[in-house]
Amino acid sequence: MKVSIMGASGFVGGELLRLLLRHPSVEIANISSREYAGEFIHRAHPHLRGVSNLQFISYDLERIVSNSDLVFTSLPLKASLDAVPRLASAGVKVIDMSPAYRLPKAEDFQLHYSMVHPDQQLLSHFAYGLPELYRASIASSNLVANPGCMALTSILALAPFTELMDDEASLIIDAKVGSSGSGSKPSPAGMHAIRYGTVRPYKLGNHRHGSEVRTFLRSRDKGGVDVLFSAHAVNMVRGILVTLYITAKEPIAAKDVWQRLRGAYGNEHFIRLVKDKLGSFKLPDPKLSIGSNFCDIGFELEPDGKHLMVVAALDNLMKGAAGNAVQCLNVMGGYPESSGLDLVPVFPV
């Protein structure tokens, strides 16, 4: 499969390159970047020096369409809204990494992005790119919206338990994410002197990734459940840790929780269930997934059996972004799902 990456100079673009350069069924046709056009990839991604002699090209949509079977659009929101319809109309498969096509209802998009979606018809043709839950729709689609990293982590943690939820209780999601989640462009809030040592709450209650969780709950007939979503910037470069606080309709036992987790993910290559009685890492910790496409899920159940805490951890640039997107490519192309992704986490980091 001939693949191109539009917007390949950011952190996610760098991870896509790292993975695709070793993918046995992929040839990288083009990588575009307005800032680095004409430069070799190591200018933006110094860790890839000596790995490839690929050069960035400018934003040349005709060239990209002419020799690509699939395009990753790792672009800002408005740039994706411009490029994706043109790629789709040319018959090119698209995996969009932006938030432009993640929400199937135009009114949700308008609520969170303060603009009317310019192509509501195209919006309805996108599959939500979470293979563990939507494998069939991804396989049959030419257009896939890669989820937001915190939304993906939250939905994987939540999915086995939606039937148990008390519709009258709120779902509380506490998410913590490393600095790479803010992208590669410097900002005053991201300066080392400001960012280092912080646990900074932001977008409390109205984070855009919360809207993806609400969309998922609607699909499970739980649209009436209130979602309280809080995001925190924490002192690490890569990784997400999400803790969900779920109230059950009726008391449940730990064996019921295990049963649901194993029923949902027992055969999933990239989901690891973590709940140990010994050792330093008894529950999921993002430190143990860095560089891999694994999502680790564990839990604690209160003695009353009605209050369940589910913990999920992953590398936000891998399973939270580029790794998950390559997993979607594998599903779309009919390749083994772990192609290019069978990476052991790096430890310690």
C-alpha positions in Angstrom: 0.0 0.0 0.0 1.4 3.4 -1.0 0.8 5.8 1.9 1.3 9.5 2.4 1.4 11.7 5.5 0.1 15.2 5.4 1.5 17.3 8.3 4.3 14.8 9.0 6.6 17.1 11.0 4.8 17.0 14.3 5.1 14.5 17.1 2.3 12.3 15.7 3.8 12.5 12.2 7.2 11.4 13.6 5.6 8.4 15.2 3.7 7.5 12.0 7.0 7.6 10.2 8.8 5.5 12.8 6.1 2.8 12.5 5.5 2.9 8.8 9.1 2.8 7.8 9.2 -0.7 9.3 5.8 -1.8 8.1 6.1 -4.9 5.8 3.2 -3.9 3.6 3.6 -0.2 3.3 5.6 2.1 1.0 5.8 5.8 2.1 5.0 7.8 -1.0 5.0 11.4 0.3 5.4 13.3 3.6 4.4 16.9 3.5 5.2 19.9 5.7 5.0 23.6 4.9 7.7 24.4 7.5 10.2 21.7 6.4 9.5 21.3 2.7 12.7 20.2 0.9 14.4 19.1 4.2 15.3 15.5 5.1 13.1 13.9 7.8 15.8 14.1 10.4 15.5 17.9 10.4 12.2 17.6 12.1 12.7 14.1 13.6 16.3 13.8 14.7 15.8 10.3 16.1 15.1 9.1 12.5 18.6 10.2 11.2 20.1 7.3 9.2 16.8 5.4 9.1 15.5 7.0 5.9 16.4 9.6 3.3 12.8 10.7 2.8 12.4 14.4 2.2 9.4 16.6 3.1 7.4 18.1 0.2 5.2 21.2 0.3 1.5 21.0 0.5 0.9 19.5 -3.0 -2.5 17.8 -2.9 -2.4 16.8 -6.6 0.9 15.0 -6.2 -0.2 13.3 -3.0 -3.4 12.1 -4.7 -1.6 10.8 -7.8 0.5 8.2 -6.0 -1.2 7.4 -2.7 -3.6 4.6 -1.8 -4.1 6.0 1.7 -3.3 9.3 3.3 -2.9 10.1 7.0 -4.0 13.7 7.5 -2.1 14.9 10.6 -3.2 18.5 10.2 -4.9 21.2 12.2 -8.7 21.2 12.3 -9.4 23.7 9.5 -6.6 22.3 7.2 -8.2 18.8 7.6 -11.6 20.3 6.8 -10.1 21.6 3.5 -8.0 18.6 2.5 -10.1 15.6 3.4 -13.1 16.3 1.1 -10.7 16.7 -1.8 -8.9 13.4 -1.0 -12.2 11.6 -0.5 -13.6 12.8 -3.8 -10.4 11.5 -5.6 -11.1 8.0 -4.1 -8.1 8.0 -1.7 -8.5 6.3 1.6 -8.1 8.7 4.6 -7.3 8.3 8.2 -7.8 11.7 9.7 -5.8 12.5 12.9 -7.6 15.8 13.6 -10.9 16.4 15.4 -12.6 17.3 12.2 -14.6 14.1 11.7 -14.8 12.4 15.1 -18.3 13.6 16.0 -21.1 12.2 13.8 -23.6 14.8 14.9 -23.0 18.2 13.4 -24.6 20.0 16.4 -21.9 18.4 18.7 -19.2 19.6 16.4 -20.7 23.1 16.4 -20.9 23.1 20.2 -17.3 22.2 20.8 -15.6 23.9 17.8 -17.8 27.0 17.5 -18.4 26.5 13.8 -20.8 24.8 11.5 -19.3 21.7 9.9 -18.8 22.5 6.2 -19.5 18.9 4.9 -22.1 17.2 7.0 -22.7 14.6 4.4 -19.1 13.5 4.3 -19.1 13.5 8.1 -21.7 10.7 8.1 -19.4 8.4 6.0 -16.6 8.3 8.6 -16.0 5.3 10.8 -14.8 6.0 14.3 -11.2 4.5 14.4 -11.3 2.3 17.5 -10.6 -1.2 16.2 -11.4 -3.0 19.5 -15.0 -1.8 19.2 -15.6 -0.9 15.6 -13.4 -3.3 13.6 -16.1 -4.2 11.1 -17.0 -0.6 10.2 -13.4 0.4 9.9 -12.7 -2.6 7.6 -15.6 -1.6 5.3 -14.8 2.1 5.2 -12.5 4.3 3.2 -12.7 7.1 5.7 -11.6 6.8 9.3 -11.5 9.4 12.1 -8.8 8.5 14.6 -10.1 9.2 18.1 -8.8 11.8 20.5 -6.2 10.3 22.8 -8.1 10.8 26.1 -11.4 9.8 24.6 -10.0 6.6 23.2 -8.5 5.7 26.6 -11.7 6.5 28.4 -13.9 4.6 26.0 -11.8 1.5 26.2 -12.0 1.6 30.0 -15.8 2.2 29.9 -17.0 -0.1 27.1 -17.3 -3.4 29.2 -19.4 -1.7 31.8 -22.0 0.5 30.1 -24.8 -2.1 30.8 -24.1 -1.9 34.5 -24.3 1.9 34.8 -26.8 3.7 36.9 -28.5 6.1 34.5 -29.2 8.5 37.4 -25.6 8.8 38.5 -22.8 10.8 36.8 -19.8 9.2 35.1 -16.7 10.9 36.4 -13.6 10.8 34.2 -10.2 12.0 35.5 -7.6 12.2 32.8 -3.9 13.0 33.1 -1.7 13.5 30.0 1.9 14.2 29.2 3.3 17.3 27.5 3.5 15.7 24.0 -0.3 15.7 24.0 0.0 19.5 23.4 1.8 19.0 20.1 5.3 20.1 18.9 4.7 23.8 18.6 6.1 25.8 21.6 3.8 27.9 23.7 4.2 30.0 26.9 2.3 27.4 28.9 4.5 24.7 27.5 7.9 26.2 28.4 10.1 23.9 30.5 10.3 26.4 33.3 6.5 26.7 33.5 5.5 23.1 32.6 8.0 21.2 34.7 6.7 20.0 38.1 3.1 20.9 37.5 -0.3 19.1 37.7 -2.3 21.6 35.8 -6.1 21.2 35.4 -7.5 22.5 32.2 -10.8 22.4 30.3 -12.6 21.0 33.3 -16.1 19.6 32.4 -16.0 20.8 28.7 -13.0 19.1 27.2 -13.7 18.2 23.5 -12.7 14.6 24.2 -15.6 14.4 26.6 -17.9 14.8 23.6 -16.6 11.7 22.1 -17.3 9.8 25.3 -20.9 11.2 25.2 -21.3 10.1 21.6 -20.2 6.6 22.6 -22.7 6.5 25.5 -25.5 7.5 23.1 -24.5 4.6 20.9 -25.0 2.3 23.9 -28.4 3.8 24.8 -26.8 5.6 27.8 -27.2 9.2 26.4 -28.8 10.3 29.6 -25.8 9.7 31.7 -24.0 12.9 32.7 -20.3 12.9 31.9 -18.0 15.0 34.1 -14.6 15.1 32.3 -11.5 16.6 33.7 -8.1 16.8 32.0 -4.8 17.5 33.8 -1.4 18.3 32.3 1.2 16.4 34.3 4.9 16.2 34.6 5.7 13.5 31.9 6.4 13.7 28.2 4.4 10.7 27.0 1.5 8.8 28.5 -2.1 9.0 29.6 -3.7 7.8 32.8 -7.5 7.8 33.0 -9.5 6.9 36.0 -13.3 6.4 35.6 -15.7 6.5 38.5 -18.7 4.4 37.7 -21.9 3.8 39.8 -23.6 0.5 39.1 -27.4 0.0 39.2 -27.0 -3.1 41.4 -24.1 -4.3 43.5 -21.6 -6.4 41.6 -18.7 -8.6 42.6 -15.1 -8.5 41.5 -15.6 -11.7 39.5 -18.3 -9.9 37.5 -15.8 -7.2 36.6 -13.2 -9.7 35.5 -15.8 -11.5 33.5 -16.8 -8.4 31.6 -13.2 -7.3 31.0 -12.2 -10.8 29.7 -15.3 -11.0 27.6 -14.6 -7.7 26.0 -10.8 -7.9 25.6 -9.7 -11.5 26.2 -8.8 -11.9 22.5 -7.5 -8.3 21.9 -3.8 -8.2 21.1 -3.3 -4.7 22.4 -5.3 -4.7 25.6 -3.6 -5.9 28.7 -5.5 -6.5 32.0 -3.5 -5.3 35.0 -4.5 -5.9 38.6 -1.7 -7.4 40.6 -1.4 -8.1 44.4 2.4 -7.8 44.4 5.1 -5.5 43.0 5.4 -1.8 42.5 2.9 -1.6 39.6 -0.3 -3.1 40.9 -2.5 -1.1 38.5 -1.9 0.4 35.1 0.8 3.0 34.8 1.6 4.8 31.5 5.3 4.3 32.2 4.9 0.6 31.3 3.4 1.2 27.9 5.8 3.8 26.4 6.8 3.2 22.8 4.1 0.4 22.4 0.6 0.2 21.2 -0.7 -1.4 24.4 -3.6 -0.1 26.5 -3.5 -1.4 30.1 -6.8 -1.6 32.0 -7.4 -2.4 35.7 -9.9 -1.7 38.4 -10.8 -1.4 42.1 -14.3 -2.1 43.4 -15.6 -0.5 46.6 -16.9 -2.9 49.3 -20.5 -1.9 48.6 -20.2 -3.3 45.1 -21.8 -0.3 43.5 -18.8 2.0 43.0 -16.3 0.8 40.4 -13.1 2.6 39.6 -11.5 1.6 36.3 -8.0 2.7 35.4 -6.5 2.8 31.9 -3.0 3.7 30.8 -1.3 4.1 27.4 1.2 6.0 25.4 -0.7 9.0 24.0 1.5 9.1 20.8 1.1 5.4 20.2 -2.2 3.7 21.1 -3.5 7.3 21.7 -2.6 8.4 18.2 -0.1 7.0 15.6 -0.1 3.4 16.8 -3.9 3.2 16.8 -4.0 4.8 13.3 -1.6 2.2 11.9 -3.8 -0.4 13.6 -6.7 1.1 11.6 -4.6 1.0 8.4 -4.1 -2.7 9.0 -7.8 -3.3 9.4 -8.6 -1.3 6.3 -5.9 -3.1 4.3 -6.7 -6.6 5.5 -3.2 -7.0 7.1 -2.4 -8.7 10.4 -3.5 -6.1 13.0 -0.1 -6.1 14.7 1.8 -5.4 11.5 4.4 -2.7 12.2 3.1 -2.5 15.8 4.6 -5.5 17.6 6.8 -3.3 19.8 7.8 -4.1 23.4 7.5 -1.0 25.7 10.7 0.8 26.7 11.5 0.6 30.4 12.7 2.4 32.4 12.0 5.8 30.8 
